[in-house]
Amino acid sequence: MAQQLHVELVAVEETVWSGEAEMVMARTTEGELGVMPGHAPLLGQLAEPGQVRIKVAGGEQLSYEVAGGFLSVSNQGVTVLAESASPVPAAQGR
C-alpha cells in the first residue's frame, strides 16, 4: 500500500472532507501545487477562483471548488482552510 497523507478540507463552519489520500493538488497564488507524503512543510494562499483535488486510494479523485483560504502542509498532513468549499461533479473535476 502506498504511503498516505491525512487531509482535512475545512470551510468556515464545517469539515467538508477528512481522510487519507495519496496526493492533494491545489492552485495557490504562487502556482499549481501537488502535495504527496513526505512533502516539506509550507503555507500557501489559495488562488481565486480555485479548486482542490484529492486523490484517494484506488485512483478516485475528489474535486472541490474553493473560495479564499490557505493550504497548510505539516508533518501531520495537509489542511485546507477555505471560506467556502463545494463538491464538483465527477465529470467536471478532471
PDB file of N, CA, C and O in Angstrom, chain B, residues numbered from 101:
ATOM      1  N   MET B 101       0.842  -1.191   0.000  1.00  0.00           N
ATOM      2  CA  MET B 101       0.000   0.000   0.000  1.00  0.00           C
ATOM      3  C   MET B 101       0.881   1.246   0.000  1.00  0.00           C
ATOM      4  O   MET B 101       1.870   1.312   0.729  1.00  0.00           O
ATOM      5  N   ALA B 102       0.527   2.207  -0.799  1.00  0.00           N
ATOM      6  CA  ALA B 102       1.291   3.450  -0.901  1.00  0.00           C
ATOM      7  C   ALA B 102       1.140   4.271   0.374  1.00  0.00           C
ATOM      8  O   ALA B 102       0.152   4.161   1.099  1.00  0.00           O
ATOM      9  N   GLN B 103       2.146   5.092   0.620  1.00  0.00           N
ATOM     10  CA  GLN B 103       2.084   5.994   1.757  1.00  0.00           C
ATOM     11  C   GLN B 103       0.907   6.942   1.599  1.00  0.00           C
ATOM     12  O   GLN B 103       0.545   7.303   0.479  1.00  0.00           O
ATOM     13  N   GLN B 104       0.307   7.347   2.712  1.00  0.00           N
ATOM     14  CA  GLN B 104      -0.878   8.193   2.677  1.00  0.00           C
ATOM     15  C   GLN B 104      -0.637   9.496   3.445  1.00  0.00           C
ATOM     16  O   GLN B 104       0.215   9.572   4.331  1.00  0.00           O
ATOM     17  N   LEU B 105      -1.408  10.510   3.079  1.00  0.00           N
ATOM     18  CA  LEU B 105      -1.440  11.801   3.777  1.00  0.00           C
ATOM     19  C   LEU B 105      -2.753  11.893   4.534  1.00  0.00           C
ATOM     20  O   LEU B 105      -3.781  11.428   4.043  1.00  0.00           O
ATOM     21  N   HIS B 106      -2.735  12.477   5.707  1.00  0.00           N
ATOM     22  CA  HIS B 106      -4.007  12.796   6.350  1.00  0.00           C
ATOM     23  C   HIS B 106      -4.422  14.175   5.837  1.00  0.00           C
ATOM     24  O   HIS B 106      -3.648  15.129   5.914  1.00  0.00           O
ATOM     25  N   VAL B 107      -5.648  14.277   5.313  1.00  0.00           N
ATOM     26  CA  VAL B 107      -6.123  15.513   4.696  1.00  0.00           C
ATOM     27  C   VAL B 107      -7.392  15.986   5.400  1.00  0.00           C
ATOM     28  O   VAL B 107      -8.298  15.197   5.670  1.00  0.00           O
ATOM     29  N   GLU B 108      -7.442  17.277   5.691  1.00  0.00           N
ATOM     30  CA  GLU B 108      -8.633  17.925   6.242  1.00  0.00           C
ATOM     31  C   GLU B 108      -8.977  19.086   5.317  1.00  0.00           C
ATOM     32  O   GLU B 108      -8.151  19.971   5.095  1.00  0.00           O
ATOM     33  N   LEU B 109     -10.202  19.087   4.773  1.00  0.00           N
ATOM     34  CA  LEU B 109     -10.710  20.214   3.986  1.00  0.00           C
ATOM     35  C   LEU B 109     -11.810  20.842   4.826  1.00  0.00           C
ATOM     36  O   LEU B 109     -12.857  20.235   5.048  1.00  0.00           O
ATOM     37  N   VAL B 110     -11.566  22.060   5.290  1.00  0.00           N
ATOM     38  CA  VAL B 110     -12.456  22.718   6.239  1.00  0.00           C
ATOM     39  C   VAL B 110     -12.931  24.046   5.673  1.00  0.00           C
ATOM     40  O   VAL B 110     -12.127  24.879   5.254  1.00  0.00           O
ATOM     41  N   ALA B 111     -14.254  24.236   5.663  1.00  0.00           N
ATOM     42  CA  ALA B 111     -14.840  25.531   5.304  1.00  0.00           C
ATOM     43  C   ALA B 111     -15.138  26.258   6.617  1.00  0.00           C
ATOM     44  O   ALA B 111     -14.926  25.702   7.694  1.00  0.00           O
ATOM     45  N   VAL B 112     -15.615  27.467   6.534  1.00  0.00           N
ATOM     46  CA  VAL B 112     -15.800  28.313   7.716  1.00  0.00           C
ATOM     47  C   VAL B 112     -16.535  27.607   8.849  1.00  0.00           C
ATOM     48  O   VAL B 112     -16.118  27.703  10.003  1.00  0.00           O
ATOM     49  N   GLU B 113     -17.610  26.905   8.546  1.00  0.00           N
ATOM     50  CA  GLU B 113     -18.432  26.356   9.623  1.00  0.00           C
ATOM     51  C   GLU B 113     -18.458  24.836   9.697  1.00  0.00           C
ATOM     52  O   GLU B 113     -19.164  24.284  10.541  1.00  0.00           O
ATOM     53  N   GLU B 114     -17.707  24.135   8.838  1.00  0.00           N
ATOM     54  CA  GLU B 114     -17.794  22.676   8.849  1.00  0.00           C
ATOM     55  C   GLU B 114     -16.569  22.015   8.218  1.00  0.00           C
ATOM     56  O   GLU B 114     -15.851  22.617   7.419  1.00  0.00           O
ATOM     57  N   THR B 115     -16.357  20.763   8.605  1.00  0.00           N
ATOM     58  CA  THR B 115     -15.367  19.942   7.922  1.00  0.00           C
ATOM     59  C   THR B 115     -16.052  19.381   6.689  1.00  0.00           C
ATOM     60  O   THR B 115     -17.055  18.675   6.798  1.00  0.00           O
ATOM     61  N   VAL B 116     -15.514  19.692   5.515  1.00  0.00           N
ATOM     62  CA  VAL B 116     -16.106  19.265   4.250  1.00  0.00           C
ATOM     63  C   VAL B 116     -15.672  17.846   3.907  1.00  0.00           C
ATOM     64  O   VAL B 116     -16.484  17.037   3.458  1.00  0.00           O
ATOM     65  N   TRP B 117     -14.386  17.540   4.119  1.00  0.00           N
ATOM     66  CA  TRP B 117     -13.868  16.198   3.856  1.00  0.00           C
ATOM     67  C   TRP B 117     -12.668  15.960   4.756  1.00  0.00           C
ATOM     68  O   TRP B 117     -11.860  16.859   4.989  1.00  0.00           O
ATOM     69  N   SER B 118     -12.564  14.741   5.255  1.00  0.00           N
ATOM     70  CA  SER B 118     -11.433  14.359   6.090  1.00  0.00           C
ATOM     71  C   SER B 118     -11.116  12.898   5.816  1.00  0.00           C
ATOM     72  O   SER B 118     -12.016  12.060   5.759  1.00  0.00           O
ATOM     73  N   GLY B 119      -9.844  12.599   5.649  1.00  0.00           N
ATOM     74  CA  GLY B 119      -9.475  11.214   5.416  1.00  0.00           C
ATOM     75  C   GLY B 119      -8.048  11.080   4.925  1.00  0.00           C
ATOM     76  O   GLY B 119      -7.263  12.027   4.973  1.00  0.00           O
ATOM     77  N   GLU B 120      -7.728   9.883   4.451  1.00  0.00           N
ATOM     78  CA  GLU B 120      -6.396   9.578   3.956  1.00  0.00           C
ATOM     79  C   GLU B 120      -6.385   9.690   2.435  1.00  0.00           C
ATOM     80  O   GLU B 120      -7.341   9.300   1.764  1.00  0.00           O
ATOM     81  N   ALA B 121      -5.292  10.227   1.902  1.00  0.00           N
ATOM     82  CA  ALA B 121      -5.178  10.423   0.461  1.00  0.00           C
ATOM     83  C   ALA B 121      -3.743  10.171   0.010  1.00  0.00           C
ATOM     84  O   ALA B 121      -2.804  10.213   0.805  1.00  0.00           O
ATOM     85  N   GLU B 122      -3.599   9.907  -1.290  1.00  0.00           N
ATOM     86  CA  GLU B 122      -2.275   9.717  -1.878  1.00  0.00           C
ATOM     87  C   GLU B 122      -1.649  11.036  -2.294  1.00  0.00           C
ATOM     88  O   GLU B 122      -0.426  11.174  -2.299  1.00  0.00           O
ATOM     89  N   MET B 123      -2.504  12.029  -2.652  1.00  0.00           N
ATOM     90  CA  MET B 123      -1.994  13.303  -3.154  1.00  0.00           C
ATOM     91  C   MET B 123      -3.075  14.367  -3.054  1.00  0.00           C
ATOM     92  O   MET B 123      -4.266  14.070  -3.150  1.00  0.00           O
ATOM     93  N   VAL B 124      -2.652  15.602  -2.861  1.00  0.00           N
ATOM     94  CA  VAL B 124      -3.554  16.759  -2.869  1.00  0.00           C
ATOM     95  C   VAL B 124      -2.991  17.756  -3.872  1.00  0.00           C
ATOM     96  O   VAL B 124      -1.793  18.039  -3.869  1.00  0.00           O
ATOM     97  N   MET B 125      -3.864  18.291  -4.736  1.00  0.00           N
ATOM     98  CA  MET B 125      -3.447  19.295  -5.711  1.00  0.00           C
ATOM     99  C   MET B 125      -4.302  20.539  -5.510  1.00  0.00           C
ATOM    100  O   MET B 125      -5.515  20.450  -5.325  1.00  0.00           O
ATOM    101  N   ALA B 126      -3.660  21.687  -5.550  1.00  0.00           N
ATOM    102  CA  ALA B 126      -4.387  22.948  -5.364  1.00  0.00           C
ATOM    103  C   ALA B 126      -3.659  24.058  -6.103  1.00  0.00           C
ATOM    104  O   ALA B 126      -2.448  23.998  -6.315  1.00  0.00           O
ATOM    105  N   ARG B 127      -4.425  25.076  -6.490  1.00  0.00           N
ATOM    106  CA  ARG B 127      -3.821  26.251  -7.140  1.00  0.00           C
ATOM    107  C   ARG B 127      -3.668  27.317  -6.076  1.00  0.00           C
ATOM    108  O   ARG B 127      -4.646  27.746  -5.464  1.00  0.00           O
ATOM    109  N   THR B 128      -2.429  27.742  -5.862  1.00  0.00           N
ATOM    110  CA  THR B 128      -2.145  28.811  -4.908  1.00  0.00           C
ATOM    111  C   THR B 128      -1.769  30.073  -5.672  1.00  0.00           C
ATOM    112  O   THR B 128      -1.643  30.055  -6.896  1.00  0.00           O
ATOM    113  N   THR B 129      -1.593  31.150  -4.952  1.00  0.00           N
ATOM    114  CA  THR B 129      -1.183  32.399  -5.598  1.00  0.00           C
ATOM    115  C   THR B 129       0.223  32.286  -6.184  1.00  0.00           C
ATOM    116  O   THR B 129       0.625  33.129  -6.986  1.00  0.00           O
ATOM    117  N   GLU B 130       0.976  31.253  -5.792  1.00  0.00           N
ATOM    118  CA  GLU B 130       2.325  31.027  -6.316  1.00  0.00           C
ATOM    119  C   GLU B 130       2.334  30.019  -7.461  1.00  0.00           C
ATOM    120  O   GLU B 130       3.378  29.785  -8.070  1.00  0.00           O
ATOM    121  N   GLY B 131       1.167  29.414  -7.764  1.00  0.00           N
ATOM    122  CA  GLY B 131       1.073  28.443  -8.846  1.00  0.00           C
ATOM    123  C   GLY B 131       0.444  27.145  -8.384  1.00  0.00           C
ATOM    124  O   GLY B 131       0.049  27.008  -7.226  1.00  0.00           O
ATOM    125  N   GLU B 132       0.354  26.187  -9.310  1.00  0.00           N
ATOM    126  CA  GLU B 132      -0.238  24.881  -9.024  1.00  0.00           C
ATOM    127  C   GLU B 132       0.699  24.101  -8.099  1.00  0.00           C
ATOM    128  O   GLU B 132       1.916  24.108  -8.279  1.00  0.00           O
ATOM    129  N   LEU B 133       0.114  23.434  -7.115  1.00  0.00           N
ATOM    130  CA  LEU B 133       0.901  22.735  -6.105  1.00  0.00           C
ATOM    131  C   LEU B 133       0.379  21.315  -5.955  1.00  0.00           C
ATOM    132  O   LEU B 133      -0.828  21.105  -5.828  1.00  0.00           O
ATOM    133  N   GLY B 134       1.276  20.341  -5.969  1.00  0.00           N
ATOM    134  CA  GLY B 134       0.931  18.954  -5.702  1.00  0.00           C
ATOM    135  C   GLY B 134       1.648  18.509  -4.444  1.00  0.00           C
ATOM    136  O   GLY B 134       2.858  18.698  -4.315  1.00  0.00           O
ATOM    137  N   VAL B 135       0.915  17.924  -3.520  1.00  0.00           N
ATOM    138  CA  VAL B 135       1.496  17.500  -2.241  1.00  0.00           C
ATOM    139  C   VAL B 135       1.341  15.990  -2.108  1.00  0.00           C
ATOM    140  O   VAL B 135       0.240  15.447  -2.206  1.00  0.00           O
ATOM    141  N   MET B 136       2.470  15.329  -1.882  1.00  0.00           N
ATOM    142  CA  MET B 136       2.492  13.883  -1.663  1.00  0.00           C
ATOM    143  C   MET B 136       3.111  13.628  -0.291  1.00  0.00           C
ATOM    144  O   MET B 136       3.702  14.539   0.290  1.00  0.00           O
ATOM    145  N   PRO B 137       2.989  12.413   0.239  1.00  0.00           N
ATOM    146  CA  PRO B 137       3.612  12.120   1.536  1.00  0.00           C
ATOM    147  C   PRO B 137       5.094  12.485   1.523  1.00  0.00           C
ATOM    148  O   PRO B 137       5.793  12.230   0.542  1.00  0.00           O
ATOM    149  N   GLY B 138       5.567  13.079   2.608  1.00  0.00           N
ATOM    150  CA  GLY B 138       6.964  13.486   2.725  1.00  0.00           C
ATOM    151  C   GLY B 138       7.252  14.888   2.226  1.00  0.00           C
ATOM    152  O   GLY B 138       8.401  15.329   2.260  1.00  0.00           O
ATOM    153  N   HIS B 139       6.226  15.602   1.760  1.00  0.00           N
ATOM    154  CA  HIS B 139       6.412  16.974   1.258  1.00  0.00           C
ATOM    155  C   HIS B 139       6.910  17.878   2.386  1.00  0.00           C
ATOM    156  O   HIS B 139       6.531  17.701   3.544  1.00  0.00           O
ATOM    157  N   ALA B 140       7.744  18.828   2.047  1.00  0.00           N
ATOM    158  CA  ALA B 140       8.249  19.794   3.029  1.00  0.00           C
ATOM    159  C   ALA B 140       7.097  20.655   3.555  1.00  0.00           C
ATOM    160  O   ALA B 140       6.164  20.963   2.813  1.00  0.00           O
ATOM    161  N   PRO B 141       7.160  21.039   4.821  1.00  0.00           N
ATOM    162  CA  PRO B 141       6.120  21.915   5.383  1.00  0.00           C
ATOM    163  C   PRO B 141       6.053  23.238   4.615  1.00  0.00           C
ATOM    164  O   PRO B 141       7.074  23.787   4.201  1.00  0.00           O
ATOM    165  N   LEU B 142       4.831  23.731   4.437  1.00  0.00           N
ATOM    166  CA  LEU B 142       4.654  25.029   3.780  1.00  0.00           C
ATOM    167  C   LEU B 142       3.273  25.573   4.089  1.00  0.00           C
ATOM    168  O   LEU B 142       2.394  24.856   4.567  1.00  0.00           O
ATOM    169  N   LEU B 143       3.101  26.845   3.807  1.00  0.00           N
ATOM    170  CA  LEU B 143       1.809  27.520   3.931  1.00  0.00           C
ATOM    171  C   LEU B 143       1.594  28.287   2.644  1.00  0.00           C
ATOM    172  O   LEU B 143       2.450  29.078   2.248  1.00  0.00           O
ATOM    173  N   GLY B 144       0.457  28.068   1.976  1.00  0.00           N
ATOM    174  CA  GLY B 144       0.171  28.749   0.724  1.00  0.00           C
ATOM    175  C   GLY B 144      -1.220  29.345   0.732  1.00  0.00           C
ATOM    176  O   GLY B 144      -2.144  28.779   1.317  1.00  0.00           O
ATOM    177  N   GLN B 145      -1.368  30.490   0.082  1.00  0.00           N
ATOM    178  CA  GLN B 145      -2.673  31.133  -0.052  1.00  0.00           C
ATOM    179  C   GLN B 145      -3.345  30.572  -1.298  1.00  0.00           C
ATOM    180  O   GLN B 145      -2.743  30.543  -2.371  1.00  0.00           O
ATOM    181  N   LEU B 146      -4.606  30.121  -1.157  1.00  0.00           N
ATOM    182  CA  LEU B 146      -5.333  29.578  -2.295  1.00  0.00           C
ATOM    183  C   LEU B 146      -5.683  30.684  -3.279  1.00  0.00           C
ATOM    184  O   LEU B 146      -6.084  31.777  -2.879  1.00  0.00           O
ATOM    185  N   ALA B 147      -5.530  30.393  -4.570  1.00  0.00           N
ATOM    186  CA  ALA B 147      -5.887  31.347  -5.619  1.00  0.00           C
ATOM    187  C   ALA B 147      -7.404  31.331  -5.794  1.00  0.00           C
ATOM    188  O   ALA B 147      -8.059  30.326  -5.517  1.00  0.00           O
ATOM    189  N   GLU B 148      -7.949  32.441  -6.251  1.00  0.00           N
ATOM    190  CA  GLU B 148      -9.394  32.517  -6.503  1.00  0.00           C
ATOM    191  C   GLU B 148      -9.651  32.834  -7.961  1.00  0.00           C
ATOM    192  O   GLU B 148      -8.961  33.693  -8.510  1.00  0.00           O
ATOM    193  N   PRO B 149     -10.598  32.195  -8.617  1.00  0.00           N
ATOM    194  CA  PRO B 149     -11.301  31.022  -8.098  1.00  0.00           C
ATOM    195  C   PRO B 149     -10.346  29.841  -8.077  1.00  0.00           C
ATOM    196  O   PRO B 149      -9.359  29.820  -8.813  1.00  0.00           O
ATOM    197  N   GLY B 150     -10.634  28.871  -7.244  1.00  0.00           N
ATOM    198  CA  GLY B 150      -9.708  27.757  -7.107  1.00  0.00           C
ATOM    199  C   GLY B 150     -10.408  26.427  -6.997  1.00  0.00           C
ATOM    200  O   GLY B 150     -11.620  26.343  -6.802  1.00  0.00           O
ATOM    201  N   GLN B 151      -9.614  25.402  -7.126  1.00  0.00           N
ATOM    202  CA  GLN B 151     -10.118  24.045  -7.000  1.00  0.00           C
ATOM    203  C   GLN B 151      -9.076  23.234  -6.252  1.00  0.00           C
ATOM    204  O   GLN B 151      -7.877  23.359  -6.502  1.00  0.00           O
ATOM    205  N   VAL B 152      -9.544  22.401  -5.330  1.00  0.00           N
ATOM    206  CA  VAL B 152      -8.680  21.473  -4.607  1.00  0.00           C
ATOM    207  C   VAL B 152      -9.079  20.079  -5.060  1.00  0.00           C
ATOM    208  O   VAL B 152     -10.257  19.722  -5.045  1.00  0.00           O
ATOM    209  N   ARG B 153      -8.077  19.290  -5.465  1.00  0.00           N
ATOM    210  CA  ARG B 153      -8.321  17.922  -5.905  1.00  0.00           C
ATOM    211  C   ARG B 153      -7.599  16.976  -4.955  1.00  0.00           C
ATOM    212  O   ARG B 153      -6.425  17.166  -4.635  1.00  0.00           O
ATOM    213  N   ILE B 154      -8.316  15.963  -4.515  1.00  0.00           N
ATOM    214  CA  ILE B 154      -7.782  14.987  -3.566  1.00  0.00           C
ATOM    215  C   ILE B 154      -7.811  13.621  -4.235  1.00  0.00           C
ATOM    216  O   ILE B 154      -8.876  13.124  -4.601  1.00  0.00           O
ATOM    217  N   LYS B 155      -6.623  13.009  -4.394  1.00  0.00           N
ATOM    218  CA  LYS B 155      -6.539  11.674  -4.992  1.00  0.00           C
ATOM    219  C   LYS B 155      -6.485  10.661  -3.861  1.00  0.00           C
ATOM    220  O   LYS B 155      -5.528  10.625  -3.088  1.00  0.00           O
ATOM    221  N   VAL B 156      -7.523   9.841  -3.772  1.00  0.00           N
ATOM    222  CA  VAL B 156      -7.595   8.822  -2.721  1.00  0.00           C
ATOM    223  C   VAL B 156      -7.149   7.485  -3.286  1.00  0.00           C
ATOM    224  O   VAL B 156      -6.975   7.341  -4.496  1.00  0.00           O
ATOM    225  N   ALA B 157      -6.963   6.501  -2.403  1.00  0.00           N
ATOM    226  CA  ALA B 157      -6.517   5.172  -2.819  1.00  0.00           C
ATOM    227  C   ALA B 157      -7.443   4.613  -3.896  1.00  0.00           C
ATOM    228  O   ALA B 157      -8.652   4.840  -3.865  1.00  0.00           O
ATOM    229  N   GLY B 158      -6.875   3.896  -4.830  1.00  0.00           N
ATOM    230  CA  GLY B 158      -7.655   3.306  -5.905  1.00  0.00           C
ATOM    231  C   GLY B 158      -7.801   4.215  -7.106  1.00  0.00           C
ATOM    232  O   GLY B 158      -8.452   3.848  -8.085  1.00  0.00           O
ATOM    233  N   GLY B 159      -7.199   5.409  -7.049  1.00  0.00           N
ATOM    234  CA  GLY B 159      -7.224   6.313  -8.185  1.00  0.00           C
ATOM    235  C   GLY B 159      -8.398   7.272  -8.238  1.00  0.00           C
ATOM    236  O   GLY B 159      -8.433   8.148  -9.102  1.00  0.00           O
ATOM    237  N   GLU B 160      -9.373   7.129  -7.327  1.00  0.00           N
ATOM    238  CA  GLU B 160     -10.508   8.054  -7.327  1.00  0.00           C
ATOM    239  C   GLU B 160     -10.024   9.460  -6.982  1.00  0.00           C
ATOM    240  O   GLU B 160      -9.157   9.636  -6.126  1.00  0.00           O
ATOM    241  N   GLN B 161     -10.590  10.457  -7.656  1.00  0.00           N
ATOM    242  CA  GLN B 161     -10.234  11.848  -7.397  1.00  0.00           C
ATOM    243  C   GLN B 161     -11.470  12.633  -7.003  1.00  0.00           C
ATOM    244  O   GLN B 161     -12.479  12.622  -7.708  1.00  0.00           O
ATOM    245  N   LEU B 162     -11.381  13.316  -5.865  1.00  0.00           N
ATOM    246  CA  LEU B 162     -12.450  14.181  -5.387  1.00  0.00           C
ATOM    247  C   LEU B 162     -12.051  15.613  -5.685  1.00  0.00           C
ATOM    248  O   LEU B 162     -10.903  15.998  -5.459  1.00  0.00           O
ATOM    249  N   SER B 163     -12.992  16.411  -6.192  1.00  0.00           N
ATOM    250  CA  SER B 163     -12.691  17.800  -6.534  1.00  0.00           C
ATOM    251  C   SER B 163     -13.665  18.730  -5.818  1.00  0.00           C
ATOM    252  O   SER B 163     -14.856  18.442  -5.705  1.00  0.00           O
ATOM    253  N   TYR B 164     -13.131  19.854  -5.338  1.00  0.00           N
ATOM    254  CA  TYR B 164     -13.928  20.851  -4.641  1.00  0.00           C
ATOM    255  C   TYR B 164     -13.579  22.236  -5.156  1.00  0.00           C
ATOM    256  O   TYR B 164     -12.405  22.583  -5.287  1.00  0.00           O
ATOM    257  N   GLU B 165     -14.604  23.023  -5.445  1.00  0.00           N
ATOM    258  CA  GLU B 165     -14.414  24.439  -5.759  1.00  0.00           C
ATOM    259  C   GLU B 165     -14.235  25.148  -4.421  1.00  0.00           C
ATOM    260  O   GLU B 165     -15.034  24.953  -3.505  1.00  0.00           O
ATOM    261  N   VAL B 166     -13.198  25.965  -4.303  1.00  0.00           N
ATOM    262  CA  VAL B 166     -12.954  26.680  -3.046  1.00  0.00           C
ATOM    263  C   VAL B 166     -12.837  28.171  -3.313  1.00  0.00           C
ATOM    264  O   VAL B 166     -12.432  28.607  -4.391  1.00  0.00           O
ATOM    265  N   ALA B 167     -13.200  28.924  -2.309  1.00  0.00           N
ATOM    266  CA  ALA B 167     -13.065  30.386  -2.372  1.00  0.00           C
ATOM    267  C   ALA B 167     -12.275  30.832  -1.156  1.00  0.00           C
ATOM    268  O   ALA B 167     -12.629  30.514  -0.020  1.00  0.00           O
ATOM    269  N   GLY B 168     -11.214  31.564  -1.399  1.00  0.00           N
ATOM    270  CA  GLY B 168     -10.403  32.104  -0.315  1.00  0.00           C
ATOM    271  C   GLY B 168      -9.789  31.026   0.549  1.00  0.00           C
ATOM    272  O   GLY B 168     -10.205  29.868   0.506  1.00  0.00           O
ATOM    273  N   GLY B 169      -8.814  31.401   1.320  1.00  0.00           N
ATOM    274  CA  GLY B 169      -8.260  30.486   2.303  1.00  0.00           C
ATOM    275  C   GLY B 169      -6.807  30.123   2.071  1.00  0.00           C
ATOM    276  O   GLY B 169      -6.099  30.740   1.275  1.00  0.00           O
ATOM    277  N   PHE B 170      -6.391  29.094   2.799  1.00  0.00           N
ATOM    278  CA  PHE B 170      -4.994  28.691   2.842  1.00  0.00           C
ATOM    279  C   PHE B 170      -4.858  27.183   2.790  1.00  0.00           C
ATOM    280  O   PHE B 170      -5.793  26.452   3.116  1.00  0.00           O
ATOM    281  N   LEU B 171      -3.693  26.725   2.379  1.00  0.00           N
ATOM    282  CA  LEU B 171      -3.321  25.329   2.402  1.00  0.00           C
ATOM    283  C   LEU B 171      -2.090  25.226   3.280  1.00  0.00           C
ATOM    284  O   LEU B 171      -1.115  25.950   3.079  1.00  0.00           O
ATOM    285  N   SER B 172      -2.133  24.333   4.251  1.00  0.00           N
ATOM    286  CA  SER B 172      -1.015  24.141   5.166  1.00  0.00           C
ATOM    287  C   SER B 172      -0.534  22.699   5.083  1.00  0.00           C
ATOM    288  O   SER B 172      -1.326  21.763   5.190  1.00  0.00           O
ATOM    289  N   VAL B 173       0.779  22.530   4.891  1.00  0.00           N
ATOM    290  CA  VAL B 173       1.379  21.202   4.871  1.00  0.00           C
ATOM    291  C   VAL B 173       2.291  21.103   6.088  1.00  0.00           C
ATOM    292  O   VAL B 173       3.162  21.948   6.295  1.00  0.00           O
ATOM    293  N   SER B 174       2.083  20.061   6.891  1.00  0.00           N
ATOM    294  CA  SER B 174       2.927  19.840   8.068  1.00  0.00           C
ATOM    295  C   SER B 174       3.263  18.354   8.146  1.00  0.00           C
ATOM    296  O   SER B 174       2.842  17.570   7.296  1.00  0.00           O
ATOM    297  N   ASN B 175       4.018  17.977   9.164  1.00  0.00           N
ATOM    298  CA  ASN B 175       4.349  16.564   9.360  1.00  0.00           C
ATOM    299  C   ASN B 175       3.102  15.731   9.636  1.00  0.00           C
ATOM    300  O   ASN B 175       3.110  14.519   9.422  1.00  0.00           O
ATOM    301  N   GLN B 176       2.023  16.370  10.110  1.00  0.00           N
ATOM    302  CA  GLN B 176       0.777  15.669  10.418  1.00  0.00           C
ATOM    303  C   GLN B 176      -0.115  15.487   9.190  1.00  0.00           C
ATOM    304  O   GLN B 176      -1.047  14.685   9.234  1.00  0.00           O
ATOM    305  N   GLY B 177       0.144  16.209   8.098  1.00  0.00           N
ATOM    306  CA  GLY B 177      -0.658  16.072   6.893  1.00  0.00           C
ATOM    307  C   GLY B 177      -0.944  17.410   6.241  1.00  0.00           C
ATOM    308  O   GLY B 177      -0.168  18.358   6.365  1.00  0.00           O
ATOM    309  N   VAL B 178      -2.088  17.475   5.534  1.00  0.00           N
ATOM    310  CA  VAL B 178      -2.471  18.667   4.777  1.00  0.00           C
ATOM    311  C   VAL B 178      -3.802  19.178   5.329  1.00  0.00           C
ATOM    312  O   VAL B 178      -4.749  18.413   5.509  1.00  0.00           O
ATOM    313  N   THR B 179      -3.853  20.468   5.590  1.00  0.00           N
ATOM    314  CA  THR B 179      -5.096  21.108   5.996  1.00  0.00           C
ATOM    315  C   THR B 179      -5.398  22.222   5.012  1.00  0.00           C
ATOM    316  O   THR B 179      -4.551  23.074   4.743  1.00  0.00           O
ATOM    317  N   VAL B 180      -6.616  22.211   4.475  1.00  0.00           N
ATOM    318  CA  VAL B 180      -7.082  23.274   3.592  1.00  0.00           C
ATOM    319  C   VAL B 180      -8.169  24.019   4.354  1.00  0.00           C
ATOM    320  O   VAL B 180      -9.205  23.446   4.692  1.00  0.00           O
ATOM    321  N   LEU B 181      -7.928  25.290   4.619  1.00  0.00           N
ATOM    322  CA  LEU B 181      -8.896  26.143   5.304  1.00  0.00           C
ATOM    323  C   LEU B 181      -9.443  27.115   4.271  1.00  0.00           C
ATOM    324  O   LEU B 181      -8.718  27.988   3.794  1.00  0.00           O
ATOM    325  N   ALA B 182     -10.718  26.971   3.922  1.00  0.00           N
ATOM    326  CA  ALA B 182     -11.320  27.794   2.880  1.00  0.00           C
ATOM    327  C   ALA B 182     -12.528  28.541   3.424  1.00  0.00           C
ATOM    328  O   ALA B 182     -13.165  28.095   4.378  1.00  0.00           O
ATOM    329  N   GLU B 183     -12.839  29.678   2.814  1.00  0.00           N
ATOM    330  CA  GLU B 183     -14.050  30.406   3.187  1.00  0.00           C
ATOM    331  C   GLU B 183     -15.272  29.593   2.799  1.00  0.00           C
ATOM    332  O   GLU B 183     -16.255  29.548   3.539  1.00  0.00           O
ATOM    333  N   SER B 184     -15.210  28.944   1.629  1.00  0.00           N
ATOM    334  CA  SER B 184     -16.284  28.048   1.196  1.00  0.00           C
ATOM    335  C   SER B 184     -15.693  26.950   0.339  1.00  0.00           C
ATOM    336  O   SER B 184     -14.670  27.134  -0.322  1.00  0.00           O
ATOM    337  N   ALA B 185     -16.355  25.799   0.360  1.00  0.00           N
ATOM    338  CA  ALA B 185     -15.919  24.649  -0.448  1.00  0.00           C
ATOM    339  C   ALA B 185     -17.153  23.847  -0.840  1.00  0.00           C
ATOM    340  O   ALA B 185     -17.983  23.506   0.003  1.00  0.00           O
ATOM    341  N   SER B 186     -17.259  23.552  -2.138  1.00  0.00           N
ATOM    342  CA  SER B 186     -18.389  22.737  -2.584  1.00  0.00           C
ATOM    343  C   SER B 186     -17.896  21.700  -3.584  1.00  0.00           C
ATOM    344  O   SER B 186     -17.013  21.983  -4.392  1.00  0.00           O
ATOM    345  N   PRO B 187     -18.470  20.492  -3.529  1.00  0.00           N
ATOM    346  CA  PRO B 187     -18.030  19.420  -4.415  1.00  0.00           C
ATOM    347  C   PRO B 187     -18.290  19.752  -5.893  1.00  0.00           C
ATOM    348  O   PRO B 187     -19.272  20.405  -6.247  1.00  0.00           O
ATOM    349  N   VAL B 188     -17.369  19.276  -6.733  1.00  0.00           N
ATOM    350  CA  VAL B 188     -17.516  19.411  -8.182  1.00  0.00           C
ATOM    351  C   VAL B 188     -17.962  18.052  -8.691  1.00  0.00           C
ATOM    352  O   VAL B 188     -17.357  17.043  -8.327  1.00  0.00           O
ATOM    353  N   PRO B 189     -19.006  17.984  -9.527  1.00  0.00           N
ATOM    354  CA  PRO B 189     -19.410  16.682 -10.091  1.00  0.00           C
ATOM    355  C   PRO B 189     -18.233  16.005 -10.784  1.00  0.00           C
ATOM    356  O   PRO B 189     -17.407  16.674 -11.406  1.00  0.00           O
ATOM    357  N   ALA B 190     -18.156  14.689 -10.678  1.00  0.00           N
ATOM    358  CA  ALA B 190     -17.012  13.908 -11.179  1.00  0.00           C
ATOM    359  C   ALA B 190     -16.640  14.237 -12.623  1.00  0.00           C
ATOM    360  O   ALA B 190     -15.451  14.312 -12.932  1.00  0.00           O
ATOM    361  N   ALA B 191     -17.589  14.432 -13.504  1.00  0.00           N
ATOM    362  CA  ALA B 191     -17.297  14.716 -14.916  1.00  0.00           C
ATOM    363  C   ALA B 191     -16.593  16.043 -15.098  1.00  0.00           C
ATOM    364  O   ALA B 191     -15.849  16.206 -16.065  1.00  0.00           O
ATOM    365  N   GLN B 192     -16.805  17.020 -14.183  1.00  0.00           N
ATOM    366  CA  GLN B 192     -16.187  18.337 -14.304  1.00  0.00           C
ATOM    367  C   GLN B 192     -14.875  18.447 -13.552  1.00  0.00           C
ATOM    368  O   GLN B 192     -14.101  19.364 -13.828  1.00  0.00           O
ATOM    369  N   GLY B 193     -14.588  17.555 -12.613  1.00  0.00           N
ATOM    370  CA  GLY B 193     -13.437  17.685 -11.736  1.00  0.00           C
ATOM    371  C   GLY B 193     -12.136  17.192 -12.288  1.00  0.00           C
ATOM    372  O   GLY B 193     -11.126  17.235 -11.585  1.00  0.00           O
ATOM    373  N   ARG B 194     -12.109  16.719 -13.527  1.00  0.00           N
ATOM    374  CA  ARG B 194     -10.869  16.149 -14.065  1.00  0.00           C
ATOM    375  C   ARG B 194     -10.205  17.035 -15.045  1.00  0.00           C
ATOM    376  O   ARG B 194      -9.153  16.685 -15.580  1.00  0.00           O
TER     377      ARG B 194
END
